[in-house]
Structures are given as structure tokens and as C-alpha cells.
Amino acid sequence: MQNAFKKIAIAAGIASMAVASLTGCAAAEPINHEITVVTHDSAVFDETLLAKFTKETGIKVTQVKAGDAGAMTNKLVLTKDAPIGDLFYGIDNTFASVADENKIVDGQMTAIDFGDVCFNYDKTWFSTHEQAAPTSISDLTKPEFKGLTVVTNPATSSPGMAFLAATVSVFGNSGYQQYWRALAANDVKVAAGWEDAYFTDFSGSSGAGDYPIVLSYSSSPAFEVRDNGESQTESIMDGCFRQTEYAGVLANAKNPSDAAKFIEFLTSTEFQATLPDTMYVYPAVDSVALPEAWSTWAPAASAPVGGELDIAANRKTWLENWSAILGE
Amino acid sequence: MTKKLALWAAPLLFVAVLFYLPLGRILGLGLSSDWLQIFLQSETADAIWFTVWQAALSTIICLLLGIPGAYILYRRRFFGQRFIRALITIPLVLPTIIVAIAFSNFRDLPAIPVIIAAHVFVNYSITVRTIGGVWATMDNETEEAAELAGAGRFRTLISISLPQLKPAVVSAAALTFLFCSTSYGIILVIGGGLVHSVETEIALSAVQLLDLPKASALALFQTLLTVVAFTISENIVKTSIGIEQVDEGSPKPSIDRRDWAAVAFTVLPLLILIVSPLSLVLSKAFMFDGAFSIQNFVNLSTRGDRQLLNISVAQATLNTLRNVVISTSLAVGLGTLAAWLLSRPSKTRVQHFIQKGMDVLFLLPMGISSVVLGFGYLVSFGSGPIPLRESWLVIPLVQALMALPLVIRLVYPALLSIGNDHREAASTAGANASQTWWHIESRMIRNVILTAIGYALIVSIGEFGAASLLAYGDQATLPTVLFALISRPGQTNYGMAMAVSACLILLTLAMVFAVSLRKRPSLRQQVQKARRLFSSAR
């Protein structure tokens, strides 16, 4: 008669067991030569190289993805007393000072790669419409480009923040709001994230949207090469913002010495050479050659802007001013 | 009584450890004297107002469309019915970026109407299935009698069916309201980050600005909103009529000409809000280089353009399935148990009060921002006794936590609506509580339990955002693979992302459809079987 009751009790007990078994895990000693690297969601490590690193050093690597660069930085700040890993990779120069102020890094940060946030335009669209393509970010406020541009929201996307910073750098503290007002009046479209802007709104990608000008990266045209061997898109090399991504050992890390060895690995020529293919960024080590499609279609920006700005200190003010202009 | 207390322990421990502990920790960190001031800021007030009205409006539209939908899909009979029931649940599993692509044909419209349409797209099935599951168990006779007496379908609905369905309607409304009020991705993506709700404000202040006091204050508001929504729904249900007879096994009448209005109100929203957006996604999955092709699916066997994925899609599917099995068993097991305990008649006022309290306790996880909860996990489960944040188990556990209130909201009203008669009859016949459950109650509400299993599956497949906010290792699942693909330029990656969406759609259809395909014995057979059992037991 009690059978059925037992069934319920057993079924219900699974939950408490699951929790209890986790508690059991805690007792295990951390095994030497294991490191956890905290990255943003887009970081990919080449598996063969990673296996080689483990074979040569005996260090086993676990990757933990912690959101975009901003989310990752803030999570690391939140957990700095008991960090979620031994090192991080992917805090960029827009968040570096947050990391510094909160003392989450043990020692120096090392530059691993960079990407240039630039506008791309759809060459096919401009040739079929027999119109000259824009050549500068100032062009985007002109009447002939009205309703043609899509940008991403700086409050919710890191290229968006990079471009907002670029406008502050180019037009100055007194002029950037004026520029954004002109962009808004020219019917600029704001998308929440890069994915929406690039794949849903932009006409030059596979999403085939309605806007021929998009805020993206200088490297993107390398991935839009069509059957005729030509890229359908090209970057506007004006007003580009350089996002440099860093790696560093986390303060209070369990295994700082092995973490430092992994940073050495990240700066090795072998690993640097995989960066364009796996992460769509430029290697920070100068001597590393770019793949062919990149040197043809996706050169880095020649004169990036915004390197002088203290972004962390101004982020909130800029965002508030931006929202007042573009917000609904 | 002690046995009952022991039974309470499992679900209570589950929500205490996985929800209240991390929530308490993060609210504690954000505790500040500025909370009142935060609520007085005009943008906070605007966000709160928008959150409440859009959720209310989305809920009303869902009910208006969902009631005829439930009638046609659960109260009538026609070929392909089960397939359509499964079809309408798909929007729930799709990641927001895919919902936005599905609605990209409406991109020129103002954002707010599109947000509401997308909320209806995602929540339609909750209304239909919550109401339909109970409606299917209702006796036909009263409705038939009303019709014989000359009442039209609409009058029968208003004066006979709806009053009996009230608990289910209120339950569906409360669920939809809570889902819409905590909606994050849809408002963010469709609104371009320019439309502000409580949830998007929380995400902005927590994730981008690390403004914990503001995030905590707003999370507290969400808690309050959940409690208010619950209290209102409880007060409406209090005056409702119980469903007298349950006749689940009886064949439903097939659709006839007099159902035209209900058919129209089901078919039109289905075509406009479900079929057309879904076909857009599917058609993109089969497009490569501007032509029809299965190339995107062929590419899925690789690891993406230039080794983008560090996991194969097959492995990601297996991870997804494993998580789904764990979280569904936990959510349905614990949720049904909690619903069963909640539905026991309370003898004293104190008992009644405790039961209501428990009810809210289990509902709250649904109304709270996943960003806040994710941060709570980070600060609670690091070192210490439960190093959960680095284990892959954290994902199915969080999914179970998110599905738990849904299971309870589905099963609890169903248990209430079957009334006490059967239980009393069984008890007179000598059955104890567990026999009554296994042989009578569980069979009577089998349909509803199947719906609950279906939803637990869906919550797990789709991940509902919470999982992506936690730190985890190489345990990629289908939604995370999709994200990895769509966050890179190039048509191969885009095409593969669309193919992964198609796989998600097919996987969901298959699983939800499979769950609905269980042969149900008729009520008469069940009663006879139960009688035999109890008389021999005596």
C-alpha cells in the first residue's frame, strides 16, 4: 500500500540528491595544472593548438564564456574575491579602466588582438542605384544618404559604444551631440545588436535587408566575397574605432603561474596566426601575416580614432546624452 | 501530517537553494538607501508603466485569440489537430534573434505594436494549451443541452463554458502576463534597445553599468508585481464554479459549420502570427546563394566557416537533449508534487494561509529577471559549499527552476477543478491518498500533465535566456551554437544559423508531438479498473 507513496518520495528526492551530490564535489582538491580561462561569448580557441599546448605544458584548459566584453568585465568585478577563472581574455580598451579601478587583474594586461569598428556599405546597392558611396562618417548626415544607415545601440552593443566614442573623438565634446542629432534627422536606424543590424537590416549580407550602410568591422568585407571573386561590401575608412582586446591573470587566481603560461601561448606566432580565421580579428603581434582575403578586402583602418578617451569615466554621461537624442 | 511535511521538503529545498539563496545574496549586495529615489526617477516610472500596460494588452490579445483556439484545438475534433497543437508551441523555443528575423517583414512598422505581436506569437500556445487542457476534460452534456435549447455557440461559450473554465483562463492570463512583463530579448531586439521596460533597465544597469542598487530595486519591483498579479488572479478564481464532471476519454464532436467564427479566429492568427513568421525562418534555412538548397544542412556536419564552433552540432544536440531530460524530470516531478500538496483541502485558516504562501513562493522564480538571478548565482555558488556555477548541471537545474512554476500553474488548477467528489468516493472505498493519486487523480488530469511535460521540454530546449547569463564551459547547446554562428559575418555562418533554427523547430515539433501521442483509456475503463483495485484492497 505504501508503494505509491515511495514512488513520489523517490521522484521528489532526486532534486535534493542533485543538490547534495554537488555539495560533495566541493570537497575535491583542485588538481594542479588546470586553468580556467574566462572569455567573452565570441572567443574560439583552435582545438589542435590547444591540444598541443596541453601536451607541451601539461596544463589542462577550460573555457568559460561570460557574455559580451561588458558583461564579462562586470561579472569579473562582481566575483573578484572568488574569481570564476584564473585568467581572462577579451576585456577591451572600452572596459580596461573598469578592470583597473576594481583591481581584478594581477599584474599587467597583455594586448592579444584588435578589431576596427567601421561602417560597411553594399557596393552592389550603390552601383545599381547609380549613386556615389559615402566616404566619411560626416557624409552619413547628408540628404543623399537619408534613411540608408543602420547603427547599433551603444547601450546594448559594443560596436555601438565604440562608434559613440569615435564620434566624441572626431567631433569633440561640444560637437558629437550635434552630429547625432543630424544622424537622427537623417533617419538613421538603431538596432539592438550587431546581429540584427548586420543580418536583418543590412542589404549587403545574406539577410538582404533594406539598409545599404551598416556599422560593422573593417574585417567584415572579407566574408562577403561572392562567386565573381569580389567582395560585395567595403569599409568606410573614416571614423574607425580600434577595439584592442587584452588578456590578464586574475587577482586571487588559484593557479596564476599556469595562467601566465597560457598568456604566453596567446601571444605566440602560432596562435596569433589563427586569430583572423577563428575570431575575425587582427593579431596584435605585428610580425604575423594576414590571410590573403584579409589583405585584399579587409585591411585594418589606417587612422583609427578614440584611443585617447577615458571611456569608462564617460560611458554613463555619453549614454545619457545619446539616449536623450535617439530615445523614444 | 508528518508525511506531508516530508513531501514538502523536496520542492521547498529546491527553490530555496536554487532561487531564494542567490536572489537574497544579490539583493543584499544591492541594498541601498537610494531605492526610493530610483523609483521616483521619471525613466524608471516610464519603464514600469510600459512594462505593465504592454503585458496587460498582450495578455488580453492572447486571451481573445486563445479561447477560440482552445475550443477548436481541444474541444472539437479534426484531422491534423495534434500536429497544430504541437506547431503553436514552437515560437516559445526560438531564441529572440530568430523571433526578430521571423518578424522582419514587419520591421517598417512602429516597434511597440510589433513587440506586442511578437509577445502574442510566443505566448499564444500558453493560453491555448492551458485553457484547452482543462476544456478537453469538461463534460459535453451541459453545452449540448444549451445548444438543444437554442443557444448559439457564442452564447454557450459566454454563459456555460467560460464560467466553468475560469480557473484555467485566469491561470493562462497570469502566466502570459508574467512572461510578457519579464520579456527581455523581444523588447530589446525589436525595440532596437530604445524601448525601455523594467527588464531591459535591469539588464542595462546590471550588465553594462554594474549599478547593483538600481538592478536590485527593480528586481524587487518585479517580485511585487508577481505577488500582485497572483493575488488578483486568486481573488477572481475564488468565486468560480468547479467543473462538475470530467469526461476526458469521450470523443469530441467534429468541427461543423456553426463553428465558423471560432475557426476564423483560430486560422487567421495561426496563419499571420505563427505559420508565416515560421515559414520565413524555414525558407531562409533552405536558401543558399540565393537558391533553394540543402547546403546549409550539409554544412552543419562541419564546425562552421573557418572552425568557428568548438563543438559539433550533433554534440550540441546531445547536450541539449541531456539537459532536457534532466530538467523536465525535475520540473514535472517536483511541480506535480507541489501542485498536489497545494490542492489538498486546508482544514484551518492557518493552513489555508500557509498554502497560499507556498503557492506564491513557487511562482516567484517566473517573475524575476534572469540577469539578476544569473548574478546571484555568480556570487553565491563560487567556492563555498555549492560550487554550482562551474558545473554543467547548473543549466538543467536553472531550466527546471524556470519550468517549475509553469508546471504548477498547469497542474494545480486542473487538480482543483476535478473537485473533491472523486477523492471522497475513493476514500470511502478504502483507498489511501497515494492510491487515489495514482489511480484516479493522475489519470483524470493526464492531458494536463502531458501539457506540463511538453512545456518543461520547451523551456529546456529554448533555454529562456537564464542559462546564457551564467558562466559555463564547453557545454554548448543548440541555442548557444546558433548564437556563435549568427554573431559572425558571412553567408555560410548565417545559413548554418538558419539551419540550426530549423533543427530547433523540428526537434520541438517531434518532442511535443511525441508527448501528445499516448493512448488514453476511456474514463469508464479507468473507473472500472479503480473499483476493482479498491474493492480487492479492502
Contacts between the chains, C-beta under 8 A, distances in Angstrom:
chain1	res1	chain2	res2	distance
A	1	B	432	6.3
A	1	B	434	8.0
A	1	B	435	7.4
A	1	B	537	7.3
A	2	B	434	7.6
A	3	B	434	7.8
A	4	B	434	3.6
A	4	B	435	6.1
A	4	B	437	6.9
A	4	B	438	4.7
A	5	B	3	7.2
A	5	B	433	7.8
A	5	B	434	4.3
A	7	B	434	7.9
A	7	B	438	7.7
A	8	B	7	6.7
A	8	B	337	6.1
A	8	B	434	6.8
A	8	B	437	7.7
A	9	B	6	7.3
A	9	B	7	7.0
A	11	B	329	8.0
A	11	B	333	4.2
A	11	B	337	7.2
A	12	B	7	6.5
A	12	B	10	3.5
A	12	B	11	7.0
A	12	B	333	6.2
A	12	B	334	6.2
A	12	B	337	5.1
A	13	B	10	6.0
A	14	B	329	6.9
A	14	B	330	6.4
A	14	B	333	6.5
A	15	B	10	5.3
A	15	B	11	7.3
A	15	B	13	6.8
A	15	B	14	4.4
A	15	B	330	5.7
A	15	B	333	7.6
A	15	B	334	5.6
A	15	B	400	7.9
A	16	B	9	7.3
A	16	B	10	5.6
A	16	B	13	5.2
A	16	B	14	7.3
A	18	B	330	7.3
A	18	B	393	6.9
A	18	B	397	6.9
A	19	B	13	6.9
A	19	B	14	7.4
A	19	B	17	5.5
A	19	B	18	7.7
A	19	B	386	7.2
A	22	B	386	5.6
A	22	B	387	7.2
A	22	B	388	5.7
A	22	B	391	6.4
A	22	B	393	6.6
A	23	B	385	5.4
A	23	B	386	5.8
A	25	B	387	6.3
A	25	B	391	7.2
A	26	B	383	7.9
A	26	B	384	7.4
A	26	B	385	5.8
A	26	B	386	6.9
A	26	B	387	5.3
A	36	B	390	7.3
A	36	B	473	7.9
A	38	B	471	7.1
A	41	B	483	6.8
A	41	B	484	7.4
A	41	B	487	7.2
A	42	B	484	7.4
A	42	B	487	5.7
A	42	B	488	7.8
A	44	B	307	7.3
A	44	B	308	6.1
A	44	B	309	7.5
A	44	B	310	5.6
A	44	B	484	7.7
A	45	B	310	6.7
A	46	B	307	6.5
A	47	B	307	7.6
A	47	B	310	6.1
A	62	B	473	5.1
A	62	B	474	7.3
A	63	B	310	7.9
A	63	B	473	6.1
A	63	B	474	6.4
A	64	B	390	7.2
A	64	B	471	4.6
A	64	B	472	6.5
A	64	B	473	5.6
A	65	B	471	7.0
A	65	B	472	7.0
A	65	B	480	8.0
A	66	B	471	4.9
A	67	B	207	6.8
A	67	B	468	7.9
A	67	B	469	6.9
A	70	B	207	6.4
A	70	B	208	5.0
A	71	B	207	4.6
A	71	B	208	7.7
A	71	B	469	7.9
A	74	B	206	7.4
A	74	B	207	6.2
A	74	B	208	7.5
A	74	B	210	4.4
A	75	B	375	7.6
A	75	B	378	5.8
A	75	B	471	6.9
A	77	B	210	6.1
A	78	B	210	7.3
A	78	B	375	6.3
A	78	B	378	5.8
A	78	B	379	6.1
A	79	B	378	5.3
A	79	B	379	6.5
A	79	B	382	6.1
A	82	B	382	3.9
A	82	B	383	4.8
A	82	B	384	7.9
A	84	B	378	6.8
A	84	B	382	7.0
A	84	B	389	6.6
A	84	B	390	7.1
A	84	B	471	5.2
A	98	B	210	7.8
A	153	B	192	6.0
A	153	B	193	3.4
A	153	B	194	6.8
A	155	B	193	5.6
A	155	B	204	5.7
A	155	B	208	6.5
A	156	B	188	6.3
A	156	B	193	4.0
A	156	B	204	7.2
A	156	B	208	7.5
A	157	B	193	7.5
A	189	B	192	7.3
A	190	B	192	4.3
A	190	B	193	6.8
A	190	B	194	5.8
A	191	B	189	7.9
A	191	B	192	5.3
A	191	B	193	7.8
A	192	B	188	4.8
A	192	B	189	4.9
A	192	B	191	7.2
A	192	B	192	5.3
A	192	B	193	4.1
A	193	B	97	7.7
A	193	B	188	8.0
A	193	B	189	6.9
A	193	B	193	7.9
A	194	B	487	6.9
A	195	B	97	5.5
A	195	B	486	5.1
A	195	B	487	5.7
A	196	B	97	7.0
A	196	B	100	6.0
A	196	B	189	5.6
A	196	B	192	7.7
A	198	B	489	6.4
A	199	B	101	7.4
A	199	B	486	6.4
A	199	B	494	5.7
A	200	B	100	6.5
A	200	B	101	5.9
A	200	B	104	5.1
A	200	B	107	7.2
A	201	B	107	7.6
A	205	B	489	6.6
A	205	B	491	7.4
A	205	B	494	6.8
A	206	B	490	7.8
A	206	B	491	4.0
A	206	B	494	4.1
A	206	B	495	6.5
A	207	B	101	7.5
A	207	B	104	7.8
A	207	B	494	6.6
A	209	B	104	7.5
A	210	B	107	7.8
A	216	B	489	7.0
A	217	B	489	7.8
A	219	B	489	7.9
A	220	B	489	4.3
A	223	B	305	7.5
A	223	B	488	7.3
A	223	B	489	4.1
A	223	B	490	3.4
A	223	B	493	7.8
A	224	B	489	6.6
A	224	B	490	6.9
A	224	B	491	7.7
A	227	B	289	7.5
A	277	B	306	4.2
A	277	B	307	6.8
A	278	B	306	6.5
A	278	B	307	5.9
A	278	B	308	6.9
A	280	B	488	5.9
A	280	B	489	7.2
A	315	B	209	7.4
A	316	B	209	6.5
A	323	B	194	8.0
A	326	B	194	6.4
A	327	B	194	5.7
A	327	B	196	8.0
A	328	B	111	7.7
A	328	B	194	5.2
A	328	B	195	6.5
